[in-house]
């Protein structure tokens, strides 16, 4: 039970940390339907904006299927915000400035009174300060993430007004290879 009363009319904005969400689906056997996830999280409330935050990987190293998925989301109305990525010692890309970009965007929209409810799709505890500031401005903040990505201290769960367990939300579908033997992310 929440201290806040649910209202039949709420303006909702969704802020998705793309790498945090997608890191669970690296092997390509499952596909996260982000459009469906957003629909479920918003429910019967009014969606006024949906953002996806990601690191910008150099074109030569970009996975075509991932770029196609992001382009599809953009065509569905998601706003894609990308920041430069860096190559780390182990040869993997590590995103930079993405958490800060998400936090700034959420805070700006809260101060401009663009939403009543913000939904943060990430288990990263770095968002706790911005969640608290947005709540202090009179807004409600919901968090959706994979439980295994939440820190051991559960502070993010305690900070959120509502926590959505992603394992309980039906937004994953199995990926099947296309007839030509390549990898497919969309059916």
N, C-alpha and C positions, 0 to 999 in steps of 0.2 A: 504494500500500500504506500502511496506517495502522499506527501504533505500537500502537493499541488492538485487542484481539481482539474480533471480533463475537460477541455472545452470542445464543443462540437466544431468550432471554427478556429483553426490555428494556421498561421503562415509558417511554413517549414523550409529551411535550407539545409542541404546535405553537403558535407565536406568529406571527401574520400581520399585517404592516404593510399594511393594505388599500390605501391610496392608492399606496404604493410598488409593490405588485403590479399594481394596476389601471391605473396611469398609461400603460401600454403599449397599453391597449385602449380609448382615449378615443373613437375614431370609431364605435364600435358595430358594426363589421363582424365582430368576433370576440368571443366570450364565453369568459371564464375560468371553468371549472368547478372552483371551489375545493374542493368536496366530493371530487371525483375526484383533484385534486392532493394533498389531504391523505391520501387512501387510498394513493396511490402512494408518497409520501414515508415514510409509516409502515411500509408493507410488511406483513410478517408479525409485527411487534412489536405490543405492546399500547398502544393509544391511551388515555391517561388524562385528557386534556383538550386542547381546541383553542380558541384565543382569536383573535378578530379585533379589531384596534385601528383606530379611525377617528376623524376629526374630526366633530363634530356640526354639521351645516349647518342654518341656520334652516329651518323647515318650508316657508315660502313659496318658498324657493329650491331645495328638494330635488327631485331627479329621481325621479318615482314608480317608474320601472323599477329604479333603484338601490336605493331603499328596499325594494321588493318582493324584490329579490335578497338583501339583508341579512336581511330577515324570514324568508326561506326558509332561509338558513343557520342562523339562530337556531333554527328549528323542527327542523333536522337535528341539533342538539346543540352547535353552536358557541356560545361565550360571546362576546357583543359588548360591547366596552368602548369608549365614546365619550367624547371630550373636546370642549370648546367650540372652535369655529373662529372665526377673525377675518377680516374683509374687508381685503384688502391694497390698496395704491394702484391697482393695475391692475384692480381690480374682481373679482379671483379670490379664492376662499377658500384660505387657507393654514392647514393644521392646526397646532395648538399642543398641547403636553403629550402627544402620542401616543407619541413615542419614549420619553419618560421613563416613561409608564404601562406600556409593554411591558417596559422594562428592570426596573422595580420588580416587576411581576408574575412575570417569569421568575426574578429573584433570590429573591423570597419563596418560590416553589415549590421552588427548589433547596435553600434552607436548611431547608425543612420536609420534604425528602427525598420529594417527590411524584413525581419522575421520575428516570430514569437518563440519558435523552437529551432535549435540547431542540432543536427545529427552528425556526430563525428564518427566516421568509420575507420577506426584504428585502435590498436591496443597500446599505443606509445604513451608512456606517462609524461613525456615532454609537453603534452597538451594540457596538463592539470592547471598551470597558471592561467592560461587563456580561458579555459572552461570556467574557472572561478570568477574571473573578471566579467565574462559574459553573463554569468548568473547574477553577479552583483548589479548588473545593468537592468535586471528584471526579466531576463530571458531564461528559458528552460533549455538544458543541454542533455541530449541523449547520446550514449556511446554504444556502438556496435562493434564487436571484435570476436576473434577466436580466443577462447579462454586461455589457451596455452601461450598466447602472446601478451597476456596481462602480467605485469610484474608480480613477484611473490608477495609484495606487501598489500596488494589489492587497493591501493590508494585511488587509482583511476575509477574503480567501481564505486568506491565510497563518494567520490566527487560528483559523478554523473547523477542526474535526476532519475534517469531510467537507463538500465543496461540491457542490451539485446545480445543474446548469445547467438552467434552466427551459425553454430552447428544445429540450431533449432529452426532455422529459416530455410525454406526450400528454394535456394537460388543456384544450386550446383547441378550441372548435368554432365553426364559422361561424354567424353570425346571419343569419336570413332574416326579412324583414318579414312580419307576419301578413296574412291575406287582406284585412283592412280598411284596409291601407296604413300603419298605425302602426308604431312600432319595437318589436321584440320582443327580449328578452334570453334567453328560455328557449323551447325547442322544445316 
